Amino acid sequence: MIEDYNLRLFLTEQNYLKKIPLVSLRSNPEHKLKDDDVIIQEVETRNKAELLLFSNRHTVYKLRIYDIPDCKASSLGEYLTNMLELDEDERIIYITATDDYSGWMLFSFENGKCAKIDLGSYATKTNRKKLANAYSDISPLIDIRYIGEDADFVAYSSINKVLVFNTANINPKTTRNSQGVQVMKAKKGSRMCSVKTIEESGIREPDYYRTKTIPAVGCYLRAEDVEDKQMTIECD
């Protein structure tokens, strides 16, 4: 019989995955990592849930969490390149755990579009471990995240335009590689370069940048928000 218990998953930049029971994590929270490696995501879940692992090659891998060995924070964890037989230069960029496939994946792209994909689109009746066309490849991906309910997000453009939008204005799709809908309009050759939650953004007055309808160009970032040290715009 498969035991069920609470645990945390840690994904690192160098493609390591740690599965640590909460009991073990409380007793020894000090993480061991390879040189120059960092934890890029942490997920709390249960041993009987399923794990979706999205790669930079528009592919999603699926694992039963109970098939992943437990480890301690003091170990490196599982090397996903070997575990998943990833292609050369392929890496896992995001993970999410589910036991009922409710909610959506929100993919945001450089061309200003966002795709809201039903998580159920990744459910399979057979024990398939790899699904191609996990998200659109029409434009470079700038953000990926799971959302359990509709919420406000902040989009930034390369010309310092900022737009607050709600995902309720984005119709969900069941086609995994849907191009999505236009959220941020391009202006003067601009591109959308970052999407954050309101909390991540540190913006003090979100309503100033809010739009009731999409697509929209957005408003220029105000000085008081530029000065907020919590907020950075990630435009390369």
C-alpha positions as CSV (number, residue, x, y, z in Angstrom):
1,M,0.0,0.0,0.0
2,I,1.3,3.4,-1.0
3,E,1.8,5.7,2.0
4,D,0.5,9.3,1.7
5,Y,2.2,12.1,3.5
6,N,3.0,15.8,3.1
7,L,6.2,16.8,1.4
8,R,8.0,19.5,-0.5
9,L,9.6,19.4,-3.9
10,F,12.6,21.6,-4.7
11,L,13.6,22.2,-8.3
12,T,17.1,23.6,-9.0
13,E,18.5,25.5,-11.9
14,Q,20.9,22.7,-12.7
15,N,18.0,20.2,-13.2
16,Y,18.0,18.5,-9.7
17,L,14.8,17.6,-8.0
18,K,14.6,17.0,-4.2
19,K,11.6,15.3,-2.6
20,I,11.7,15.8,1.1
21,P,9.0,14.8,3.6
22,L,8.0,17.7,5.8
23,V,9.0,15.8,8.9
24,S,12.6,15.4,7.6
25,L,12.7,19.0,6.4
26,R,11.8,20.3,9.8
27,S,14.6,18.4,11.5
28,N,17.3,19.3,8.9
29,P,16.4,22.3,6.7
30,E,20.0,23.0,5.5
31,H,20.1,22.4,1.7
32,K,23.1,20.9,-0.1
33,L,23.5,22.2,-3.7
34,K,26.1,21.8,-6.4
35,D,28.4,24.8,-6.9
36,D,26.6,27.7,-8.6
37,D,23.3,25.9,-8.3
38,V,20.2,27.6,-6.8
39,I,16.7,26.5,-6.0
40,I,14.3,28.0,-8.5
41,Q,11.0,26.6,-7.3
42,E,9.4,25.0,-4.2
43,V,6.1,23.1,-4.2
44,E,4.3,21.6,-1.3
45,T,2.2,18.6,-2.1
46,R,1.4,14.9,-1.1
47,N,3.0,11.6,-2.0
48,K,0.0,10.4,-3.9
49,A,-0.2,13.4,-6.3
50,E,1.1,13.5,-9.8
51,L,3.9,15.8,-10.9
52,L,4.0,17.7,-14.2
53,L,7.5,18.9,-15.3
54,F,7.6,21.4,-18.1
55,S,10.8,21.7,-20.1
56,N,12.3,24.5,-22.3
57,R,11.6,22.2,-25.3
58,H,7.8,22.6,-25.2
59,T,7.5,19.2,-23.6
60,V,5.8,18.1,-20.3
61,Y,6.9,15.1,-18.4
62,K,4.6,13.3,-15.9
63,L,5.7,11.4,-12.8
64,R,3.8,9.8,-9.9
65,I,5.4,11.5,-6.9
66,Y,5.5,8.2,-4.9
67,D,7.9,6.9,-7.6
68,I,10.4,9.6,-6.8
69,P,12.7,8.6,-4.0
70,D,12.6,10.5,-0.7
71,C,15.8,12.4,0.2
72,K,17.1,14.7,2.8
73,A,18.0,18.4,2.4
74,S,21.6,17.4,2.8
75,S,21.6,15.4,-0.4
76,L,21.6,16.7,-4.0
77,G,18.4,14.9,-5.0
78,E,17.5,13.3,-8.3
79,Y,19.2,14.4,-11.5
80,L,16.3,15.0,-13.9
81,T,18.4,14.8,-17.0
82,N,19.0,11.1,-16.3
83,M,15.6,10.4,-14.6
84,L,13.6,11.8,-17.5
85,E,16.1,11.0,-20.3
86,L,16.1,14.7,-21.3
87,D,17.6,15.7,-24.6
88,E,20.9,17.6,-24.8
89,D,20.5,21.1,-23.5
90,E,16.9,20.4,-22.3
91,R,16.1,21.5,-18.8
92,I,13.0,21.6,-16.6
93,I,11.8,25.1,-16.1
94,Y,8.7,24.6,-14.0
95,I,6.9,22.0,-12.0
96,T,3.4,21.7,-10.6
97,A,1.7,18.9,-8.6
98,T,-2.0,17.9,-8.8
99,D,-4.3,15.1,-7.7
100,D,-7.4,16.2,-9.6
101,Y,-6.2,18.2,-12.6
102,S,-8.2,21.3,-11.7
103,G,-7.1,24.8,-12.5
104,W,-5.1,26.1,-15.4
105,M,-1.6,26.6,-16.6
106,L,-0.9,30.3,-17.6
107,F,1.8,30.7,-20.3
108,S,2.9,34.2,-21.2
109,F,4.9,35.0,-24.4
110,E,7.1,37.7,-25.7
111,N,4.6,38.7,-28.4
112,G,2.2,39.9,-25.7
113,K,-0.1,36.9,-25.7
114,C,-1.1,34.7,-22.7
115,A,-2.5,31.2,-23.0
116,K,-4.7,29.8,-20.2
117,I,-4.7,26.1,-20.6
118,D,-7.0,23.7,-18.7
119,L,-4.8,21.5,-16.5
120,G,-7.0,18.6,-17.5
121,S,-5.5,18.8,-21.0
122,Y,-2.4,17.2,-19.5
123,A,-4.3,14.2,-18.0
124,T,-3.9,10.9,-19.8
125,K,-5.8,7.6,-19.5
126,T,-2.7,5.7,-20.3
127,N,0.6,5.9,-18.3
128,R,2.3,8.2,-20.7
129,K,5.3,10.0,-19.2
130,K,6.0,12.5,-22.0
131,L,3.7,14.8,-23.9
132,A,4.9,16.9,-26.8
133,N,3.4,20.3,-27.7
134,A,3.0,21.2,-24.0
135,Y,2.7,24.9,-24.8
136,S,3.0,27.1,-27.9
137,D,6.3,27.6,-29.7
138,I,5.2,30.6,-31.8
139,S,6.9,33.1,-29.5
140,P,9.5,32.9,-26.8
141,L,8.1,31.9,-23.4
142,I,8.6,34.6,-20.7
143,D,6.6,33.2,-17.8
144,I,4.9,29.9,-16.8
145,R,2.8,29.2,-13.7
146,Y,-0.1,27.2,-12.4
147,I,-3.2,29.1,-11.2
148,G,-6.0,27.5,-9.2
149,E,-8.3,30.4,-9.7
150,D,-8.4,33.7,-11.7
151,A,-6.2,36.4,-10.4
152,D,-4.6,39.8,-11.2
153,F,-1.2,39.8,-12.9
154,V,1.2,42.6,-13.9
155,A,2.7,42.6,-17.4
156,Y,5.8,44.6,-18.3
157,S,7.0,45.7,-21.7
158,S,10.5,46.5,-22.9
159,I,9.6,50.2,-23.1
160,N,8.6,50.5,-19.4
161,K,4.9,50.1,-20.1
162,V,3.0,48.3,-17.3
163,L,-0.4,46.6,-17.5
164,V,-2.5,45.0,-14.7
165,F,-5.0,42.4,-16.1
166,N,-7.1,39.7,-14.7
167,T,-7.0,36.1,-16.1
168,A,-10.8,36.0,-16.0
169,N,-10.5,38.0,-19.3
170,I,-8.6,35.1,-20.9
171,N,-10.8,32.3,-22.2
172,P,-9.4,28.9,-21.2
173,K,-8.3,26.5,-23.9
174,T,-8.1,22.7,-24.0
175,T,-5.5,22.7,-26.9
176,R,-2.2,22.5,-25.0
177,N,-0.2,24.5,-27.6
178,S,-2.8,27.3,-28.1
179,Q,-1.2,30.6,-29.1
180,G,-3.4,32.3,-26.4
181,V,-5.0,35.8,-26.6
182,Q,-3.4,39.2,-27.0
183,V,-3.0,40.8,-23.6
184,M,-0.4,43.5,-24.1
185,K,-0.3,45.5,-27.4
186,A,3.1,46.2,-28.9
187,K,4.2,49.8,-29.4
188,K,7.3,51.1,-31.2
189,G,8.5,47.5,-31.7
190,S,8.2,46.7,-27.9
191,R,7.8,43.2,-26.5
192,M,6.3,41.8,-23.3
193,C,9.3,40.8,-21.1
194,S,7.9,39.9,-17.7
195,V,4.7,38.8,-15.9
196,K,4.4,38.9,-12.1
197,T,1.7,38.7,-9.5
198,I,0.7,41.9,-7.7
199,E,2.7,40.7,-4.7
200,E,5.8,39.9,-6.7
201,S,5.7,43.3,-8.5
202,G,5.7,45.5,-5.4
203,I,3.5,48.0,-7.2
204,R,1.8,50.3,-4.7
205,E,-1.3,51.3,-6.6
206,P,-2.2,48.5,-9.1
207,D,-5.5,50.3,-10.1
208,Y,-3.4,52.9,-11.9
209,Y,-2.2,50.3,-14.4
210,R,-5.4,48.2,-14.5
211,T,-7.4,47.6,-17.7
212,K,-10.9,46.3,-17.9
213,T,-10.4,45.0,-21.4
214,I,-7.5,43.4,-23.2
215,P,-5.4,43.9,-25.3
216,A,-4.0,47.2,-24.0
217,V,-0.7,49.0,-24.3
218,G,-0.5,49.8,-20.6
219,C,0.8,52.9,-18.7
220,Y,4.4,54.1,-18.2
221,L,5.9,52.9,-15.0
222,R,5.6,55.6,-12.4
223,A,8.7,56.9,-10.5
224,E,7.4,55.7,-7.1
225,D,7.2,52.2,-8.4
226,V,10.6,52.3,-10.0
227,E,12.0,53.3,-6.6
228,D,10.3,50.3,-4.9
229,K,13.2,48.0,-4.3
230,Q,10.9,44.9,-4.3
231,M,10.2,45.4,-8.0
232,T,12.5,44.6,-10.9
233,I,11.7,44.4,-14.6
234,E,13.4,41.4,-16.2
235,C,14.2,42.6,-19.7
236,D,17.3,41.3,-21.3
